[in-house]
Amino acid sequence: MEFAYTPAQRALQKEVQDFIAKEVTPEVEAEQDEIGRGPLVEAVYDKIKANGWRAISWPKQYGGQDGNRLDQYIVEEEFARVGFSVGGGGSGAPTILAGGNQEQKDKYIAKLISGEWSFCQGFTEPQGGADLAGLQCRAVKDGDDYIINGQKMYTTGAHRATHIYLMARTDPDSKRNAGISIFLIPMDTPGITVRPLWSIQNEPRAPRGTTYGENRTNETFFEDVRVPANCLLGEENNGWNLSAMGLNLDRVGASRYLISVRRDEDIVNWVKDPANADLAANIKDNPSARDRIAECWTEAQVCRLMTLRSMSIVEHEGKFTYEGSAEKVWAPEHGVKTTETIAALLGPYAQLLNGAEDAIESGLYAHNVMGAFQSGINHGSTQIMRDQVALRGLGLPRSR
């Protein structure tokens, strides 16, 4: 079996790399870091669209190209490395396309894949942690509306997002995952309050390229938030199934893959850079250290192959059930292993944060250590994902 890109795909990759080298200037990167999406960043997105690189595999009716999913992966991977989202993964759009009505598809998908609109995820609650099925935020039907009350934690991006992808209990007498619904709600709806939760990466600020280097997440409050019934995604009380499907679909793509393998690429590039020859000598000339890096690199390629398998299943309209969960087990645990390996190889220098004298790569590896374990919890813990693989993939019985 041939896993390499075709000549045409390699040419596409080179074209995108050349574009990024020219257009994503230090000024563009500075604007990304400060405000996220300003006029310089918008100008780059306009050029991406003009080149036909936006959402290549999405339907044309929603602003896509009706193209090949692997071509999209190639483009998405290169742009994800510099903080540009061009594939629609992680946006909530896959769930809307799979479970929304036509009105919702027409309203949301084009604006989500273009980046004009963005969703934050209203899942976790203060008392629940990773126990999503125990959520208590409620949505009560009132005529043609729903009235929502409750609180969500760790709603990363809520201070910038235009909408929230909210899970709420619509059947107060239900237990666990029954009676949960999903709502698509504009963040400027009256009654929604967002308060910052500053992360460990805030002071000092994590450098560009840090995995899970966000300096802020949020807690979000809903007090008598009234939304029209057409904000309901899919059928009432079917939110759990939609959410499981949506999270699986949103995990398919280069941006999720890169979260877990950027560390491998960073350390290999750092060791090979002649500018780091003195510090890197203990790694380059040490067979044991070289073996440890090679082992991590090999495991990173497993992450890549799992992602490509998932994309192939979706591309060929196969049954996509447990594959996203399997990736969510392997990739985060690999990321933690790699982070710990790098820290051990670099020794005391791996503890120096951004701004410290002698910090390596502006403290990149130290900040990666602080964010590494987050990947095993975000979007469902690895323990829960193992349950999904067992139930959906292996057909094992549910424990009593």
Buried (B, 14 or more C-beta within 10 A) or exposed (E): EEEEBEEEBEEBBEBBEEBBEEBBEEEBBEBBEEEEBEEBBEEBBEEBBEEEBBBBBBBEEBBBBEBBBBBBBBBBBBBBBBBBBBBBBBBBBBBBBBBBEEEBBEBBBBBBBBBEBBBBBBBBBEEBEBEBBBBBBBBEEEEEBBBBBBBBBBBBBBBBBBBBBBBBBBBEEEEEBBBBBBBBBEBEBEBBEBEEEEBEBBEBBBBBBBBBBBBBBBBBBBEEBEBEEBBBBBEBBBBBBBBBBBBBBBBBBBBBBBBBBBBBEBBBEBBEEEEBEEBBEEBEEEEEBBEBBEEBBEBBEBBBEBBBBBBBBBBEEEEBBBBBBBBBBBBBBBBBBBBBBBBEBBEEBBBBBBEBEEBBBBBBBBBBBBBBBBBBBBBBBBEBBBBBBBBBEEEEEEEE
